[in-house]
Amino acid sequence: MGALPRFARRFFDEQERLFQIGGGSIGGKAAGLARGSALVARRGEEIAAAGLAVDVPSLVVLGSDFFDRFVESNGLEPLLEEGASDRRIAEAFHRATIPGDLVGDLRSLAELVRQPLAVRSSSRLEDALGEPFAGVYRTKMIPGNAPDAGARFAALLEAVKFVWASTWFAGARAYLAATGHRGEREQMAVIVQEVVGRRHGDRFYPDVSGVARSWNFYPTGGARPEEGVIALALGLGKTIVDGGVCWSLSPARPRLAPPFASARERVDGTQSRFWAVWVGPPPPHDPMTEVEFLVEAGLAEAEADGALDAIASTYDPASDRIWPGLGRQGPRVIDFAPILVDRSLPLVPTVTALLAACEEELGGPVEIEFALSLPPRRPSRFGLLQMRPLLVSAERVEVGERQLVEPGVVVASVEALGNGRRELRDVVFVDPERFEARATRAIALEIETLNRGLLEAGRDCLLIGFGRWGSADPWLGIPVRWDQISSARVLVEAALPGMSPEPSQGSHFFHNLSSFGVFYLNVPAADRAGVDWEYLRAQPEIAATEHVRHVRAARPLAAEVDGRARRGRVYRREVSS
Amino acid sequence: MAIRGVNAFDVAQAQFDKVAAMLDLDPATRELLRQPMREYSFAVPVRMDDGAVRIFRGFRVQHNDARGPAKGGIRFHPQETLDTVRALAMWMTWKCAVVDIPLGGGKGGVICDPHHLSEREQEGICRGWVRQLARNVGPVSDVPAPDVMTSGKHMLWMLDEFEAIHGGHYPGFITGKPVGAGGSQGRTEATGYGVVYTIREALKQLGLRPDQTRASVQGFGNVAQYAIRLYREIGGTVTCVSSWDNEAQQAVSFRKGEGIDPDELVGVTDRFGGIDQAKARDLGYEILPGDAWLEQPVEILIPSALENQLDGDNAPRVKPTVKLIAEGANGPTTPDADKVFAERGILLIPDFLANAGGVTCSYYEQVQSNMNMYWPKDEVLGRLDLTMTAAYHAVAELAQRRKLALRDAAYVISISRVAQACHERGWV
């Protein structure tokens, strides 16, 4: 029936931690976790020797048959066919009934568990090798602490139905179409997993969340791509996967801070808010919202919770210095210095050992997600939350420094990502004369419109914008979702004075970028190379919106990225060679 | 449970005596439990449509309410007797106890034939029945429900009369109400689903996967239909089903080797549950004699029609492939057949466990009615699954530990629970 042992109405079990309810596929994410769990069982001692014991938190997967039968028995199919709105789909799923032979298992799960649970999608297409669906479907956290089992059960069902419904949401449908899966049926499994963390009053969260990749798409300073990269954040991993502000480091040089210009800038450029599961009095009932049971809080709250001791430093304005720890008065800085600089906790060696083991397991570069709980006077807990392969192109392309400044170069970057060559004629660019940081939400919608036209015409494009693509913060860049820019095969992130020069770090966004082989060219404002706006403006216009233009070059433009040297350019073939 | 041709109450008492001996119950407890606590026998005068007044005979028996309010249906039947009602009330006590819901056992009835009564006359009987008993039944003492030839509409007439007498709203007085009028979601499915929940757990015990099994079902009423649906959902294949042909006045079996489709069959079924033979043949079903359902090469038999269908004579015709029998109906297996199946190592899930999903859901309905707040179907069926699963495992574990048949183990659990409640209350 399924790939995992059948849920025997036990959850916190010493022998088995992964179970399945209903048959069918368990999806890419659950398959990755199953492999991760087997890996930990086999090589856990070896990894623990590096510092911390690793485990995969208990989980139950609702197999894809469960979803199919839910849809069929409730007659929900027409909603998909008629392209109903997200709200209507969510409401119809909310009212629908769980198949009678499976509802008892969910009820039993709700009766067994009295702590926060994460309900996440695990589809066949999502997270599978070469299929970067990460972040397309919804995730919901539930507190799981209601005294009444019936209330816990109701919240669990609502979360499962919401995640199921997100399979059919407009964003997911557009994504399927954009990735050549139009008309294909998604096999949707759902993971219900315990949340690693600690309770602090009305909040429950991990002390540290992290995403680690064994290949670094954004090596900064002296770091090398093959050293990998770790992104850390306080609280739930939502901060990292949504592309929020977090702390990045190379596992080979954990003490090396990201390139902030000054201590003051570091204070401003590091994490100041974090996400937690709300475990206090029930919030207003809103089952069709992803963040129903999530709460965002500031560092003062985290400090009062005692959650900053191991991860924060303090800024001293008088000396304009940052001191590790909380011993002084002043703004706190989430730079993980006690762990990374003072090595109070062997986190980096553990992640390094785990990444190496995962790479061996999957036979190539990997990305993992993890959460760390650091209860005082008790052993720390390192939970492995996800393991998936990363795609890295092996094609040999060389772009020399000289080639960046040749005549005919339209875009040049010394911070390029990807590897290979391609041709295209369509260019969608945000007009630098009309760009305003406060208009980024509107710009995202304008790009979506143009993107739709390109998809319908079956054309790829070079997309040029300002600030971070996919930024969760509209003041730092254009807050697009992946499906809104899915026709882009080359993505240029140009900077204007006053916008953050830091390249995007949204984990899912860049997982998609790399897995689709989309070239990424970062063009800081001060860079000697840049964008040839004059040339772009002179090209025949296909469409235009208030801030964005779509032009088609008379002759194809060539794009190439040298992944090893991290140089990339877009050039006019008839002028340059 | 009900035995045709013999006094049902004698049979019920004999079953009780056997288990009481196994449990070594003290004489007072035996005496208390082998008799009903209370019995009401009364006249129900009804003015008929032709203007004449006719007197009907009504009963209510409360066998035991040590564990909670008595619970049981009201039957309208021309051959109703007080002894039948006594036996059925006693069986309700055991049924509620085996699934561990806090209710006792009761049953009621009226000697009448609804086929020959207008709606208005049936309403008169319902209201008259309640008028006689209004002070002896109620949400905290005795909670009636539909049974043979009574339905949701009868329950609403009775509820209305009860509320008129007591001057308030008491939806918890009666169960089996239509959804929207105080009824519970999931009640329609509950009995059939409950049967399959126990089958699912029994298959685990037997080491069989549902998708490796086939089943043959007697009956095509509510219990059978929902049992078939859920059994198919968990992966099983139903190859044969029988139903009563009202025109031919005989039972008929319908077979399809690759598996019957309940939706397809419901489409050719009349309002009495009889499947149209000609239409079924057109749909590719083989038409077989009425008792052919019991001699199919399947792993599971689900008798869900009448009592006494598997007896000493036909039990040997059950195929060696059969590993499990789940009694969806009340009393489909005679003691002689029980012996045959036990010798052949067939696991038999007894009626008062297998079909207890119905009363369990009635209990949920009563809880919801008393709160005046109603659950979604997921809540009802989720609870039902857990209750039935827990009950099956408690019985199976005892059966294994003490080397008992499931029926005996179920009786041991029920009777000891009721006896314990009587002791703890200081009654005996």
Chai-1 contact restraints between the chains, C-beta under 6 A:
chainA,res_idxA,chainB,res_idxB,connection_type,confidence,min_distance_angstrom,max_distance_angstrom,comment,restraint_id
A,T97,B,K377,contact,1.0,0.0,6.0,A-B,restraint_1
A,T97,B,D378,contact,1.0,0.0,6.0,A-B,restraint_2
A,I98,B,D378,contact,1.0,0.0,6.0,A-B,restraint_3
A,G100,B,Y193,contact,1.0,0.0,6.0,A-B,restraint_4
A,G100,B,L230,contact,1.0,0.0,6.0,A-B,restraint_5
A,G100,B,L381,contact,1.0,0.0,6.0,A-B,restraint_6
A,D101,B,L230,contact,1.0,0.0,6.0,A-B,restraint_7
A,D101,B,E233,contact,1.0,0.0,6.0,A-B,restraint_8
A,D101,B,I234,contact,1.0,0.0,6.0,A-B,restraint_9
A,V103,B,D378,contact,1.0,0.0,6.0,A-B,restraint_10
A,V103,B,L381,contact,1.0,0.0,6.0,A-B,restraint_11
A,V103,B,G382,contact,1.0,0.0,6.0,A-B,restraint_12
A,G104,B,G382,contact,1.0,0.0,6.0,A-B,restraint_13
A,G104,B,D385,contact,1.0,0.0,6.0,A-B,restraint_14
A,G104,B,L386,contact,1.0,0.0,6.0,A-B,restraint_15
A,R107,B,G382,contact,1.0,0.0,6.0,A-B,restraint_16
A,R107,B,L386,contact,1.0,0.0,6.0,A-B,restraint_17
A,S108,B,L386,contact,1.0,0.0,6.0,A-B,restraint_18
A,L157,B,D378,contact,1.0,0.0,6.0,A-B,restraint_19
